[in-house]
Amino acid sequence: MPGAGVCAIVLAAGQGSRYRAIGGADKLLAPSLSDAPAPPVLAATLANLRGVAERLLVVTRADSTSRRVYELNAEPAAEEYARLIGVPVSDLDHRLFAAHPLAVRINEHYYVRSIQKVNEDMSLTFYCAVENGIVLTAMEPGPLMPNLEALFERLEQRLGPPLLTIGCDCFLRRLEIEANDTSEQTSAFLRRQQVIGFNTYGEQFNGMHINQTFTGVAIGRPGGRAGR
């Protein structure tokens, strides 16, 4: 496909995305994979969720092999998480996990560590890697659609009108969209952006396993901006 541009993209968690420290700024990172002028790899970092500095959970007992956390802040993990978000343990489910994500901070970026389920012993099983001693930050949700629109605006600035985007969208984002009753609006927008793909239970970007993201590859039209 001569003249077409190709970008790898990640939205919502992978490079910070909708998750940021208070006072953080939006960023657009475009490192090149080789010396060739194209295609670049594009990582979109947008800020529509806030990390709440006073709402921290320290993993005080965990089994990293099974991704299972037994204690947070030296308390039964499910009980401490439920206390943090203000609900009874019996109410915890995937929709609450999606609405109240936890994230680990690496340098200036936040990476979501999504909860999969509550176990009978009040431990929590995660979809992503967890280890003893890591500090998890409670995240506050923001509007999803402006985040998505901003990403594709930036992609079009770099590639021109999209030819195709192959997307892997975390099922937790789908639950968030359904809970906000914006499924029709989101689907219509993705169709206009020539997105095809599916819902996933974990995504990878630059070798990192991440959760609650929209991750994919965007392909610009031949002769678009990337080819100029």
PAKEKOL-534060 format. One record per atom (N, C-alpha, C): residue in three letters; x negated, y negated, z negated; residue number from 1. Coordinates in pm, whole numbers, m for minus. Layout:
BEGIN
(site ALA; (X; Y; Z); NUM)
...
END
This chain:
BEGIN
(site MET; (m84; 118; 0); 1)
(site MET; (0; 0; 0); 1)
(site MET; (m89; m125; 0); 1)
(site PRO; (m140; m166; 117); 2)
(site PRO; (m235; m277; 123); 2)
(site PRO; (m174; m405; 68); 2)
(site GLY; (m253; m477; m12); 3)
(site GLY; (m208; m606; m62); 3)
(site GLY; (m120; m600; m183); 3)
(site ALA; (m78; m482; m225); 4)
(site ALA; (8; m473; m342); 4)
(site ALA; (m74; m485; m468); 4)
(site GLY; (m17; m547; m570); 5)
(site GLY; (m82; m555; m700); 5)
(site GLY; (m21; m457; m796); 5)
(site VAL; (m100; m402; m885); 6)
(site VAL; (m51; m307; m984); 6)
(site VAL; (m91; m355; m1122); 6)
(site CYS; (5; m359; m1216); 7)
(site CYS; (m24; m400; m1353); 7)
(site CYS; (28; m295; m1449); 7)
(site ALA; (m52; m259; m1547); 8)
(site ALA; (m2; m180; m1659); 8)
(site ALA; (54; m277; m1762); 8)
(site ILE; (170; m245; m1816); 9)
(site ILE; (236; m339; m1907); 9)
(site ILE; (276; m269; m2036); 9)
(site VAL; (283; m347; m2140); 10)
(site VAL; (337; m296; m2267); 10)
(site VAL; (411; m409; m2334); 10)
(site LEU; (530; m380; m2384); 11)
(site LEU; (615; m481; m2445); 11)
(site LEU; (672; m427; m2575); 11)
(site ALA; (671; m512; m2680); 12)
(site ALA; (741; m488; m2804); 12)
(site ALA; (655; m442; m2917); 12)
(site ALA; (550; m368; m2891); 13)
(site ALA; (467; m334; m3004); 13)
(site ALA; (321; m324; m2967); 13)
(site GLY; (292; m268; m2851); 14)
(site GLY; (157; m224; m2822); 14)
(site GLY; (48; m325; m2844); 14)
(site GLN; (64; m448; m2800); 15)
(site GLN; (m39; m549; m2820); 15)
(site GLN; (12; m659; m2912); 15)
(site GLY; (100; m624; m3001); 16)
(site GLY; (157; m723; m3091); 16)
(site GLY; (300; m752; m3053); 16)
(site SER; (323; m798; m2932); 17)
(site SER; (451; m812; m2869); 17)
(site SER; (553; m883; m2956); 17)
(site ARG; (667; m818; m2984); 18)
(site ARG; (766; m885; m3066); 18)
(site ARG; (727; m883; m3213); 18)
(site TYR; (610; m831; m3244); 19)
(site TYR; (565; m817; m3382); 19)
(site TYR; (442; m906; m3402); 19)
(site ARG; (449; m1000; m3495); 20)
(site ARG; (337; m1091; m3512); 20)
(site ARG; (327; m1136; m3657); 20)
(site ALA; (213; m1187; m3692); 21)
(site ALA; (196; m1250; m3822); 21)
(site ALA; (262; m1387; m3818); 21)
(site ILE; (306; m1436; m3933); 22)
(site ILE; (363; m1569; m3939); 22)
(site ILE; (258; m1670; m3893); 22)
(site GLY; (298; m1757; m3802); 23)
(site GLY; (206; m1857; m3750); 23)
(site GLY; (129; m1809; m3629); 23)
(site GLY; (153; m1686; m3584); 24)
(site GLY; (82; m1635; m3467); 24)
(site GLY; (136; m1698; m3339); 24)
(site ALA; (61; m1683; m3232); 25)
(site ALA; (101; m1742; m3105); 25)
(site ALA; (117; m1634; m3000); 25)
(site ASP; (198; m1663; m2897); 26)
(site ASP; (210; m1571; m2785); 26)
(site ASP; (78; m1562; m2711); 26)
(site LYS; (48; m1445; m2657); 27)
(site LYS; (m76; m1427; m2583); 27)
(site LYS; (m48; m1345; m2458); 27)
(site LEU; (m128; m1367; m2357); 28)
(site LEU; (m123; m1287; m2235); 28)
(site LEU; (m265; m1243; m2206); 28)
(site LEU; (m288; m1113; m2213); 29)
(site LEU; (m423; m1059; m2195); 29)
(site LEU; (m429; m990; m2060); 29)
(site ALA; (m534; m1016; m1982); 30)
(site ALA; (m545; m955; m1850); 30)
(site ALA; (m686; m904; m1824); 30)
(site PRO; (m732; m803; m1898); 31)
(site PRO; (m865; m748; m1872); 31)
(site PRO; (m866; m664; m1745); 31)
(site SER; (m977; m664; m1674); 32)
(site SER; (m990; m585; m1552); 32)
(site SER; (m1052; m450; m1584); 32)
(site LEU; (m1005; m346; m1518); 33)
(site LEU; (m1057; m212; m1540); 33)
(site LEU; (m1186; m188; m1463); 33)
(site SER; (m1215; m270; m1364); 34)
(site SER; (m1334; m249; m1282); 34)
(site SER; (m1380; m383; m1229); 34)
(site ASP; (m1484; m381; m1144); 35)
(site ASP; (m1533; m505; m1084); 35)
(site ASP; (m1448; m551; m967); 35)
(site ALA; (m1357; m466; m922); 36)
(site ALA; (m1273; m502; m808); 36)
(site ALA; (m1181; m618; m846); 36)
(site PRO; (m1151; m708; m751); 37)
(site PRO; (m1068; m824; m783); 37)
(site PRO; (m925; m787; m816); 37)
(site ALA; (m877; m670; m774); 38)
(site ALA; (m741; m626; m802); 38)
(site ALA; (m740; m474; m800); 38)
(site PRO; (m651; m410; m870); 39)
(site PRO; (m550; m470; m956); 39)
(site PRO; (m598; m492; m1098); 39)
(site PRO; (m546; m595; m1166); 40)
(site PRO; (m580; m615; m1307); 40)
(site PRO; (m488; m529; m1394); 40)
(site VAL; (m525; m513; m1518); 41)
(site VAL; (m436; m453; m1617); 41)
(site VAL; (m380; m567; m1701); 41)
(site LEU; (m249; m571; m1714); 42)
(site LEU; (m185; m682; m1783); 42)
(site LEU; (m120; m632; m1911); 42)
(site ALA; (m153; m693; m2024); 43)
(site ALA; (m88; m662; m2151); 43)
(site ALA; (m13; m785; m2197); 43)
(site ALA; (118; m774; m2211); 44)
(site ALA; (199; m888; m2251); 44)
(site ALA; (219; m886; m2401); 44)
(site THR; (185; m996; m2466); 45)
(site THR; (200; m1007; m2610); 45)
(site THR; (294; m1122; m2639); 45)
(site LEU; (415; m1089; m2681); 46)
(site LEU; (519; m1189; m2702); 46)
(site LEU; (564; m1186; m2847); 46)
(site ALA; (610; m1298; m2899); 47)
(site ALA; (637; m1308; m3042); 47)
(site ALA; (783; m1333; m3069); 47)
(site ASN; (860; m1227; m3092); 48)
(site ASN; (1001; m1241; m3127); 48)
(site ASN; (1038; m1168; m3256); 48)
(site LEU; (940; m1103; m3319); 49)
(site LEU; (959; m1048; m3453); 49)
(site LEU; (851; m1103; m3543); 49)
(site ARG; (882; m1111; m3671); 50)
(site ARG; (787; m1167; m3768); 50)
(site ARG; (747; m1061; m3869); 50)
(site GLY; (618; m1058; m3901); 51)
(site GLY; (572; m978; m4012); 51)
(site GLY; (589; m1059; m4139); 51)
(site VAL; (654; m1001; m4239); 52)
(site VAL; (683; m1074; m4361); 52)
(site VAL; (574; m1042; m4464); 52)
(site ALA; (489; m1139; m4492); 53)
(site ALA; (367; m1115; m4569); 53)
(site ALA; (396; m1060; m4709); 53)
(site GLU; (509; m1101; m4769); 54)
(site GLU; (535; m1055; m4905); 54)
(site GLU; (604; m918; m4909); 54)
(site ARG; (632; m861; m4794); 55)
(site ARG; (700; m731; m4789); 55)
(site ARG; (603; m626; m4735); 55)
(site LEU; (517; m579; m4821); 56)
(site LEU; (413; m484; m4783); 56)
(site LEU; (433; m351; m4855); 56)
(site LEU; (398; m244; m4787); 57)
(site LEU; (403; m109; m4843); 57)
(site LEU; (267; m45; m4823); 57)
(site VAL; (208; 4; m4930); 58)
(site VAL; (81; 74; m4920); 58)
(site VAL; (108; 224; m4922); 58)
(site VAL; (52; 296; m4826); 59)
(site VAL; (67; 442; m4822); 59)
(site VAL; (m26; 501; m4928); 59)
(site THR; (33; 550; m5036); 60)
(site THR; (m47; 601; m5147); 60)
(site THR; (m56; 753; m5149); 60)
(site ARG; (23; 820; m5068); 61)
(site ARG; (8; 966; m5054); 61)
(site ARG; (69; 1009; m4922); 61)
(site ALA; (m13; 1070; m4837); 62)
(site ALA; (34; 1109; m4704); 62)
(site ALA; (m40; 1232; m4654); 62)
(site ASP; (24; 1303; m4562); 63)
(site ASP; (m39; 1413; m4489); 63)
(site ASP; (m48; 1368; m4343); 63)
(site SER; (m166; 1327; m4300); 64)
(site SER; (m181; 1271; m4166); 64)
(site SER; (m155; 1375; m4057); 64)
(site THR; (m178; 1503; m4086); 65)
(site THR; (m157; 1607; m3986); 65)
(site THR; (m10; 1618; m3947); 65)
(site SER; (77; 1612; m4046); 66)
(site SER; (221; 1623; m4019); 66)
(site SER; (288; 1486; m4005); 66)
(site ARG; (209; 1378; m4018); 67)
(site ARG; (262; 1240; m4011); 67)
(site ARG; (369; 1219; m4117); 67)
(site ARG; (346; 1274; m4232); 68)
(site ARG; (445; 1270; m4340); 68)
(site ARG; (391; 1185; m4456); 68)
(site VAL; (470; 1089; m4500); 69)
(site VAL; (432; 1002; m4612); 69)
(site VAL; (517; 1040; m4733); 69)
(site TYR; (450; 1075; m4841); 70)
(site TYR; (519; 1115; m4963); 70)
(site TYR; (540; 998; m5058); 70)
(site GLU; (446; 905; m5060); 71)
(site GLU; (457; 792; m5152); 71)
(site GLU; (422; 661; m5081); 71)
(site LEU; (501; 560; m5111); 72)
(site LEU; (473; 422; m5074); 72)
(site LEU; (469; 340; m5202); 72)
(site ASN; (362; 265; m5223); 73)
(site ASN; (346; 188; m5346); 73)
(site ASN; (359; 277; m5469); 73)
(site ALA; (309; 403; m5457); 74)
(site ALA; (311; 500; m5567); 74)
(site ALA; (452; 540; m5610); 74)
(site GLU; (550; 520; m5522); 75)
(site GLU; (688; 562; m5546); 75)
(site GLU; (730; 657; m5434); 75)
(site PRO; (834; 741; m5457); 76)
(site PRO; (884; 825; m5347); 76)
(site PRO; (911; 740; m5223); 76)
(site ALA; (857; 783; m5110); 77)
(site ALA; (854; 698; m4990); 77)
(site ALA; (992; 651; m4946); 77)
(site ALA; (1089; 742; m4938); 78)
(site ALA; (1222; 705; m4891); 78)
(site ALA; (1288; 605; m4986); 78)
(site GLU; (1269; 626; m5116); 79)
(site GLU; (1330; 536; m5214); 79)
(site GLU; (1268; 396; m5205); 79)
(site GLU; (1137; 389; m5188); 80)
(site GLU; (1071; 259; m5181); 80)
(site GLU; (1107; 185; m5052); 80)
(site TYR; (1115; 258; m4941); 81)
(site TYR; (1155; 196; m4814); 81)
(site TYR; (1299; 146; m4822); 81)
(site ALA; (1390; 228; m4878); 82)
(site ALA; (1530; 189; m4891); 82)
(site ALA; (1543; 66; m4981); 82)
(site ARG; (1464; 62; m5090); 83)
(site ARG; (1467; m55; m5178); 83)
(site ARG; (1421; m180; m5103); 83)
(site LEU; (1318; m164; m5021); 84)
(site LEU; (1264; m277; m4947); 84)
(site LEU; (1367; m339; m4853); 84)
(site ILE; (1446; m254; m4785); 85)
(site ILE; (1542; m308; m4688); 85)
(site ILE; (1681; m327; m4748); 85)
(site GLY; (1698; m288; m4876); 86)
(site GLY; (1822; m318; m4947); 86)
(site GLY; (1939; m227; m4918); 86)
(site VAL; (1912; m97; m4898); 87)
(site VAL; (2021; m2; m4874); 87)
(site VAL; (1999; 122; m4960); 87)
(site PRO; (2106; 202; m4985); 88)
(site PRO; (2088; 330; m5054); 88)
(site PRO; (2012; 428; m4963); 88)
(site VAL; (1939; 519; m5024); 89)
(site VAL; (1865; 620; m4946); 89)
(site VAL; (1959; 698; m4856); 89)
(site SER; (2080; 724; m4904); 90)
(site SER; (2176; 804; m4826); 90)
(site SER; (2217; 737; m4695); 90)
(site ASP; (2195; 605; m4684); 91)
(site ASP; (2233; 532; m4561); 91)
(site ASP; (2124; 533; m4455); 91)
(site LEU; (2003; 576; m4489); 92)
(site LEU; (1892; 569; m4394); 92)
(site LEU; (1918; 659; m4274); 92)
(site ASP; (1905; 601; m4155); 93)
(site ASP; (1921; 676; m4031); 93)
(site ASP; (1840; 606; m3921); 93)
(site HIS; (1847; 660; m3799); 94)
(site HIS; (1768; 605; m3688); 94)
(site HIS; (1800; 459; m3660); 94)
(site ARG; (1926; 420; m3675); 95)
(site ARG; (1961; 282; m3644); 95)
(site ARG; (1898; 185; m3745); 95)
(site LEU; (1895; 224; m3871); 96)
(site LEU; (1829; 140; m3970); 96)
(site LEU; (1678; 139; m3951); 96)
(site PHE; (1622; 256; m3914); 97)
(site PHE; (1478; 261; m3886); 97)
(site PHE; (1442; 166; m3772); 97)
(site ALA; (1529; 162; m3668); 98)
(site ALA; (1503; 74; m3553); 98)
(site ALA; (1517; m72; m3591); 98)
(site ALA; (1612; m103; m3680); 99)
(site ALA; (1638; m242; m3717); 99)
(site ALA; (1537; m295; m3818); 99)
(site HIS; (1470; m203; m3891); 100)
(site HIS; (1375; m244; m3995); 100)
(site HIS; (1243; m168; m3977); 100)
(site PRO; (1172; m196; m3868); 101)
(site PRO; (1048; m122; m3843); 101)
(site PRO; (936; m162; m3938); 101)
(site LEU; (840; m71; m3950); 102)
(site LEU; (717; m99; m4023); 102)
(site LEU; (603; m104; m3923); 102)
(site ALA; (499; m178; m3956); 103)
(site ALA; (387; m189; m3863); 103)
(site ALA; (256; m198; m3940); 103)
(site VAL; (150; m150; m3877); 104)
(site VAL; (15; m164; m3933); 104)
(site VAL; (m55; m275; m3855); 104)
(site ARG; (m128; m358; m3928); 105)
(site ARG; (m199; m469; m3863); 105)
(site ARG; (m342; m427; m3833); 105)
(site ILE; (m382; m445; m3707); 106)
(site ILE; (m520; m421; m3664); 106)
(site ILE; (m571; m549; m3602); 106)
(site ASN; (m667; m612; m3668); 107)
(site ASN; (m712; m746; m3632); 107)
(site ASN; (m591; m841; m3638); 107)
(site GLU; (m557; m906; m3528); 108)
(site GLU; (m446; m1001; m3534); 108)
(site GLU; (m317; m944; m3477); 108)
(site HIS; (m317; m817; m3440); 109)
(site HIS; (m199; m758; m3378); 109)
(site HIS; (m131; m658; m3471); 109)
(site TYR; (0; m645; m3454); 110)
(site TYR; (79; m547; m3528); 110)
(site TYR; (118; m432; m3435); 110)
(site TYR; (107; m309; m3487); 111)
(site TYR; (143; m190; m3411); 111)
(site TYR; (246; m111; m3492); 111)
(site VAL; (363; m92; m3434); 112)
(site VAL; (474; m30; m3506); 112)
(site VAL; (444; 116; m3537); 112)
(site ARG; (480; 156; m3658); 113)
(site ARG; (477; 295; m3701); 113)
(site ARG; (620; 333; m3735); 113)
(site SER; (689; 394; m3639); 114)
(site SER; (832; 420; m3655); 114)
(site SER; (859; 542; m3741); 114)
(site ILE; (963; 531; m3824); 115)
(site ILE; (1005; 642; m3908); 115)
(site ILE; (1096; 734; m3828); 115)
(site GLN; (1072; 864; m3839); 116)
(site GLN; (1153; 963; m3769); 116)
(site GLN; (1269; 1013; m3854); 116)
(site LYS; (1240; 1047; m3982); 117)
(site LYS; (1348; 1104; m4065); 117)
(site LYS; (1310; 1100; m4212); 117)
(site VAL; (1415; 1116; m4295); 118)
(site VAL; (1399; 1132; m4439); 118)
(site VAL; (1404; 1282; m4469); 118)
(site ASN; (1310; 1330; m4549); 119)
(site ASN; (1307; 1470; m4587); 119)
(site ASN; (1371; 1490; m4724); 119)
(site GLU; (1403; 1616; m4755); 120)
(site GLU; (1473; 1646; m4880); 120)
(site GLU; (1395; 1603; m5004); 120)
(site ASP; (1263; 1603; m4995); 121)
(site ASP; (1180; 1566; m5110); 121)
(site ASP; (1155; 1415; m5118); 121)
(site MET; (1232; 1336; m5041); 122)
(site MET; (1222; 1190; m5039); 122)
(site MET; (1095; 1141; m4969); 122)
(site SER; (1028; 1228; m4895); 123)
(site SER; (918; 1183; m4810); 123)
(site SER; (975; 1135; m4677); 123)
(site LEU; (892; 1064; m4601); 124)
(site LEU; (932; 1013; m4470); 124)
(site LEU; (839; 1071; m4364); 124)
(site THR; (895; 1123; m4257); 125)
(site THR; (817; 1168; m4143); 125)
(site THR; (816; 1057; m4038); 125)
(site PHE; (698; 1026; m3987); 126)
(site PHE; (681; 918; m3888); 126)
(site PHE; (658; 977; m3750); 126)
(site TYR; (684; 894; m3648); 127)
(site TYR; (656; 933; m3510); 127)
(site TYR; (510; 911; m3473); 127)
(site CYS; (440; 827; m3552); 128)
(site CYS; (305; 786; m3518); 128)
(site CYS; (210; 818; m3633); 128)
(site ALA; (82; 803; m3608); 129)
(site ALA; (m20; 836; m3707); 129)
(site ALA; (m8; 750; m3833); 129)
(site VAL; (m16; 815; m3949); 130)
(site VAL; (m18; 746; m4078); 130)
(site VAL; (m123; 812; m4166); 130)
(site GLU; (m191; 730; m4246); 131)
(site GLU; (m298; 782; m4331); 131)
(site GLU; (m291; 718; m4469); 131)
(site ASN; (m352; 786; m4566); 132)
(site ASN; (m361; 729; m4700); 132)
(site ASN; (m433; 595; m4696); 132)
(site GLY; (m377; 500; m4769); 133)
(site GLY; (m444; 372; m4784); 133)
(site GLY; (m405; 264; m4685); 133)
(site ILE; (m337; 299; m4575); 134)
(site ILE; (m299; 194; m4480); 134)
(site ILE; (m189; 108; m4539); 134)
(site VAL; (m187; m17; m4498); 135)
(site VAL; (m87; m112; m4545); 135)
(site VAL; (14; m134; m4434); 135)
(site LEU; (141; m110; m4464); 136)
(site LEU; (248; m127; m4368); 136)
(site LEU; (323; m257; m4399); 136)
(site THR; (353; m332; m4296); 137)
(site THR; (425; m459; m4310); 137)
(site THR; (567; m442; m4261); 137)
(site ALA; (663; m491; m4337); 138)
(site ALA; (802; m491; m4293); 138)
(site ALA; (820; m598; m4185); 138)
(site MET; (892; m562; m4080); 139)
(site MET; (909; m654; m3968); 139)
(site MET; (1053; m705; m3961); 139)
(site GLU; (1068; m828; m3918); 140)
(site GLU; (1200; m887; m3899); 140)
(site GLU; (1233; m890; m3750); 140)
(site PRO; (1350; m840; m3711); 141)
(site PRO; (1384; m837; m3568); 141)
(site PRO; (1421; m974; m3515); 141)
(site GLY; (1393; m992; m3386); 142)
(site GLY; (1434; m1111; m3314); 142)
(site GLY; (1507; m1067; m3187); 142)
(site PRO; (1557; m1160; m3107); 143)
(site PRO; (1632; m1124; m2987); 143)
(site PRO; (1545; m1049; m2887); 143)
(site LEU; (1596; m940; m2836); 144)
(site LEU; (1519; m854; m2746); 144)
(site LEU; (1517; m907; m2603); 144)
(site MET; (1630; m956; m2553); 145)
(site MET; (1637; m997; m2413); 145)
(site MET; (1542; m1111; m2377); 145)
(site PRO; (1530; m1217; m2457); 146)
(site PRO; (1433; m1322; m2421); 146)
(site PRO; (1291; m1269; m2410); 146)
(site ASN; (1257; m1171; m2494); 147)
(site ASN; (1126; m1107; m2490); 147)
(site ASN; (1105; m1035; m2358); 147)
(site LEU; (1209; m961; m2317); 148)
(site LEU; (1202; m886; m2192); 148)
(site LEU; (1194; m980; m2072); 148)
(site GLU; (1275; m1084; m2073); 149)
(site GLU; (1274; m1181; m1963); 149)
(site GLU; (1139; m1251; m1952); 149)
(site ALA; (1080; m1287; m2066); 150)
(site ALA; (950; m1354; m2063); 150)
(site ALA; (842; m1265; m2003); 150)
(site LEU; (847; m1135; m2036); 151)
(site LEU; (749; m1042; m1980); 151)
(site LEU; (757; m1039; m1828); 151)
(site PHE; (877; m1026; m1773); 152)
(site PHE; (890; m1015; m1628); 152)
(site PHE; (862; m1148; m1559); 152)
(site GLU; (886; m1258; m1626); 153)
(site GLU; (845; m1388; m1569); 153)
(site GLU; (694; m1393; m1553); 153)
(site ARG; (623; m1344; m1653); 154)
(site ARG; (476; m1345; m1647); 154)
(site ARG; (425; m1246; m1542); 154)
(site LEU; (492; m1132; m1531); 155)
(site LEU; (453; m1037; m1427); 155)
(site LEU; (472; m1097; m1288); 155)
(site GLU; (584; m1168; m1269); 156)
(site GLU; (608; m1228; m1137); 156)
(site GLU; (507; m1338; m1107); 156)
(site GLN; (466; m1412; m1210); 157)
(site GLN; (363; m1514; m1189); 157)
(site GLN; (234; m1452; m1140); 157)
(site ARG; (204; m1331; m1185); 158)
(site ARG; (79; m1267; m1145); 158)
(site ARG; (94; m1187; m1016); 158)
(site LEU; (208; m1117; m1000); 159)
(site LEU; (223; m1024; m887); 159)
(site LEU; (311; m1076; m775); 159)
(site GLY; (394; m1176; m804); 160)
(site GLY; (499; m1211; m710); 160)
(site GLY; (622; m1126; m738); 160)
(site PRO; (725; m1132; m651); 161)
(site PRO; (846; m1053; m674); 161)
(site PRO; (813; m904; m688); 161)
(site PRO; (872; m835; m785); 162)
(site PRO; (837; m695; m808); 162)
(site PRO; (889; m603; m699); 162)
(site LEU; (805; m508; m660); 163)
(site LEU; (849; m402; m571); 163)
(site LEU; (911; m289; m652); 163)
(site LEU; (846; m255; m761); 164)
(site LEU; (892; m144; m846); 164)
(site LEU; (822; m152; m980); 164)
(site THR; (894; m120; m1087); 165)
(site THR; (833; m102; m1219); 165)
(site THR; (876; 33; m1273); 165)
(site ILE; (778; 115; m1309); 166)
(site ILE; (806; 244; m1371); 166)
(site ILE; (794; 225; m1521); 166)
(site GLY; (907; 236; m1591); 167)
(site GLY; (911; 202; m1732); 167)
(site GLY; (941; 319; m1823); 167)
(site CYS; (875; 320; m1939); 168)
(site CYS; (903; 416; m2046); 168)
(site CYS; (951; 334; m2165); 168)
(site ASP; (1078; 344; m2198); 169)
(site ASP; (1139; 260; m2300); 169)
(site ASP; (1174; 345; m2422); 169)
(site CYS; (1118; 310; m2538); 170)
(site CYS; (1140; 388; m2659); 170)
(site CYS; (1289; 398; m2691); 170)
(site PHE; (1333; 515; m2736); 171)
(site PHE; (1474; 534; m2766); 171)
(site PHE; (1517; 445; m2885); 171)
(site LEU; (1423; 404; m2969); 172)
(site LEU; (1459; 314; m3078); 172)
(site LEU; (1498; 176; m3026); 172)
(site ARG; (1437; 135; m2916); 173)
(site ARG; (1480; 10; m2851); 173)
(site ARG; (1620; 27; m2795); 173)
(site ARG; (1650; 145; m2742); 174)
(site ARG; (1784; 170; m2690); 174)
(site ARG; (1887; 161; m2803); 174)
(site LEU; (1855; 216; m2921); 175)
(site LEU; (1946; 206; m3034); 175)
(site LEU; (1967; 60; m3074); 175)
(site GLU; (1860; m18; m3070); 176)
(site GLU; (1871; m160; m3102); 176)
(site GLU; (1961; m232; m3002); 176)
(site ILE; (1944; m200; m2875); 177)
(site ILE; (2026; m261; m2770); 177)
(site ILE; (2173; m224; m2787); 177)
(site GLU; (2200; m97; m2816); 178)
(site GLU; (2337; m52; m2836); 178)
(site GLU; (2399; m117; m2959); 178)
(site ALA; (2320; m129; m3066); 179)
(site ALA; (2371; m190; m3189); 179)
(site ALA; (2408; m337; m3167); 179)
(site ASN; (2335; m403; m3077); 180)
(site ASN; (2360; m545; m3048); 180)
(site ASN; (2461; m563; m2935); 180)
(site ASP; (2513; m451; m2883); 181)
(site ASP; (2612; m453; m2775); 181)
(site ASP; (2562; m530; m2652); 181)
(site THR; (2435; m505; m2617); 182)
(site THR; (2378; m573; m2499); 182)
(site THR; (2333; m472; m2393); 182)
(site SER; (2387; m351; m2396); 183)
(site SER; (2346; m247; m2301); 183)
(site SER; (2370; m290; m2157); 183)
(site GLU; (2489; m347; m2131); 184)
(site GLU; (2523; m386; m1994); 184)
(site GLU; (2431; m497; m1945); 184)
(site GLN; (2410; m596; m2029); 185)
(site GLN; (2324; m709; m1993); 185)
(site GLN; (2180; m663; m1966); 185)
(site THR; (2129; m577; m2054); 186)
(site THR; (1991; m529; m2038); 186)
(site THR; (1977; m443; m1914); 186)
(site SER; (2073; m352; m1891); 187)
(site SER; (2068; m265; m1773); 187)
(site SER; (2072; m346; m1645); 187)
(site ALA; (2159; m447; m1641); 188)
(site ALA; (2170; m530; m1520); 188)
(site ALA; (2039; m604; m1494); 188)
(site PHE; (1977; m654; m1598); 189)
(site PHE; (1850; m725; m1582); 189)
(site PHE; (1741; m631; m1530); 189)
(site LEU; (1731; m510; m1587); 190)
(site LEU; (1629; m416; m1544); 190)
(site LEU; (1651; m372; m1399); 190)
(site ARG; (1777; m358; m1358); 191)
(site ARG; (1804; m325; m1217); 191)
(site ARG; (1756; m436; m1125); 191)
(site ARG; (1778; m562; m1164); 192)
(site ARG; (1733; m675; m1082); 192)
(site ARG; (1581; m678; m1072); 192)
(site GLN; (1513; m626; m1173); 193)
(site GLN; (1367; m623; m1172); 193)
(site GLN; (1310; m497; m1108); 193)
(site GLN; (1394; m416; m1047); 194)
(site GLN; (1352; m293; m977); 194)
(site GLN; (1283; m195; m1073); 194)
(site VAL; (1342; m181; m1192); 195)
(site VAL; (1285; m90; m1292); 195)
(site VAL; (1351; 47; m1282); 195)
(site ILE; (1268; 152; m1279); 196)
(site ILE; (1316; 289; m1294); 196)
(site ILE; (1240; 352; m1411); 196)
(site GLY; (1298; 455; m1472); 197)
(site GLY; (1227; 517; m1582); 197)
(site GLY; (1321; 592; m1674); 197)
(site PHE; (1282; 601; m1802); 198)
(site PHE; (1357; 682; m1896); 198)
(site PHE; (1323; 640; m2039); 198)
(site ASN; (1404; 689; m2132); 199)
(site ASN; (1377; 665; m2273); 199)
(site ASN; (1279; 768; m2325); 199)
(site THR; (1193; 725; m2419); 200)
(site THR; (1084; 810; m2466); 200)
(site THR; (1081; 813; m2619); 200)
(site TYR; (1004; 906; m2672); 201)
(site TYR; (987; 921; m2817); 201)
(site TYR; (842; 894; m2856); 201)
(site GLY; (785; 792; m2799); 202)
(site GLY; (646; 757; m2823); 202)
(site GLY; (582; 722; m2690); 202)
(site GLU; (501; 617; m2687); 203)
(site GLU; (438; 569; m2565); 203)
(site GLU; (287; 560; m2587); 203)
(site GLN; (213; 554; m2477); 204)
(site GLN; (68; 537; m2485); 204)
(site GLN; (25; 420; m2400); 204)
(site PHE; (m69; 343; m2453); 205)
(site PHE; (m125; 230; m2379); 205)
(site PHE; (m271; 215; m2419); 205)
(site ASN; (m359; 215; m2319); 206)
(site ASN; (m503; 206; m2346); 206)
(site ASN; (m549; 310; m2448); 206)
(site GLY; (m491; 430; m2440); 207)
(site GLY; (m532; 539; m2527); 207)
(site GLY; (m471; 537; m2665); 207)
(site MET; (m388; 436; m2695); 208)
(site MET; (m327; 427; m2828); 208)
(site MET; (m183; 477; m2824); 208)
(site HIS; (m146; 562; m2921); 209)
(site HIS; (m9; 609; m2935); 209)
(site HIS; (69; 503; m3009); 209)
(site ILE; (177; 457; m2950); 210)
(site ILE; (255; 348; m3007); 210)
(site ILE; (403; 383; m3007); 210)
(site ASN; (480; 307; m3082); 211)
(site ASN; (624; 327; m3095); 211)
(site ASN; (700; 198; m3066); 211)
(site GLN; (829; 216; m3038); 212)
(site GLN; (925; 106; m3022); 212)
(site GLN; (877; 4; m2920); 212)
(site THR; (830; 54; m2805); 213)
(site THR; (782; m34; m2699); 213)
(site THR; (851; m4; m2566); 213)
(site PHE; (842; m101; m2477); 214)
(site PHE; (867; m79; m2334); 214)
(site PHE; (731; m81; m2268); 214)
(site THR; (687; 32; m2215); 215)
(site THR; (553; 46; m2158); 215)
(site THR; (566; 99; m2016); 215)
(site GLY; (485; 48; m1924); 216)
(site GLY; (497; 97; m1788); 216)
(site GLY; (397; 38; m1692); 216)
(site VAL; (423; 60; m1564); 217)
(site VAL; (339; 11; m1455); 217)
(site VAL; (425; m71; m1360); 217)
(site ALA; (385; m195; m1336); 218)
(site ALA; (457; m283; m1245); 218)
(site ALA; (379; m293; m1114); 218)
(site ILE; (449; m282; m1002); 219)
(site ILE; (387; m287; m869); 219)
(site ILE; (447; m406; m793); 219)
(site GLY; (358; m496; m750); 220)
(site GLY; (404; m612; m673); 220)
(site GLY; (418; m580; m526); 220)
(site ARG; (489; m663; m455); 221)
(site ARG; (509; m642; m312); 221)
(site ARG; (383; m671; m232); 221)
(site PRO; (358; m598; m125); 222)
(site PRO; (243; m629; m39); 222)
(site PRO; (247; m774; 5); 222)
(site GLY; (130; m840; m4); 223)
(site GLY; (124; m980; 33); 223)
(site GLY; (169; m1075; m76); 223)
(site GLY; (200; m1018; m195); 224)
(site GLY; (241; m1102; m307); 224)
(site GLY; (123; m1179; m363); 224)
(site ARG; (145; m1242; m477); 225)
(site ARG; (42; m1330; m533); 225)
(site ARG; (m87; m1256; m564); 225)
(site ALA; (m76; m1125; m606); 226)
(site ALA; (m197; m1050; m642); 226)
(site ALA; (m289; m1030; m523); 226)
(site GLY; (m232; m1035; m402); 227)
(site GLY; (m314; m1012; m285); 227)
(site GLY; (m373; m1137; m226); 227)
(site ARG; (m345; m1253; m290); 228)
(site ARG; (m393; m1381; m235); 228)
(site ARG; (m520; m1427; m301); 228)
END
